Amino acid sequence: MLATHEKYIINEKGRKTAVVVPLNEWKTIQEMLEDLDDIKAFDKAMSKPSEPIPWDKALKELK
C-alpha cells in the first residue's frame, strides 16, 4: 500500500474541497492507475474465447 502525505484545502465552512499531494506521490499514483488499466484490459481480452493467430499474420497486423 502506498503511504501518502496529502494535505487538504478547506472552504470557509471547513469542508474539504481539494487535496494537495506531493508530486512524487502523484506520479506513483498515476503509474499504479495505468498498471491497473493494463491489468483490466488484459483480463478483458483473456476472458473472450479466441482462435490462435499465426505469428506472421499477427506480425503484419502490428506493422
Residue, then its C-alpha position, 0 to 999 in steps of 0.5 A: m500500500l502506498a503511504t501518502h502525505e496529502k494535505y487538504i484545502i478547506n472552504e470557509k465552512g471547513r469542508k474539504t474541497a481539494v487535496v494537495v499531494p506531493l508530486n512524487e506521490w502523484k506520479t506513483i499514483q498515476e503509474m499504479l492507475e495505468d498498471l491497473d488499466d493494463i491489468k483490466a484490459f488484459d483480463k478483458a481480452m483473456s476472458k473472450p474465447s479466441e482462435p490462435i493467430p499465426w505469428d506472421k499474420a499477427l506480425k503484419e497486423l502490428k506493422 
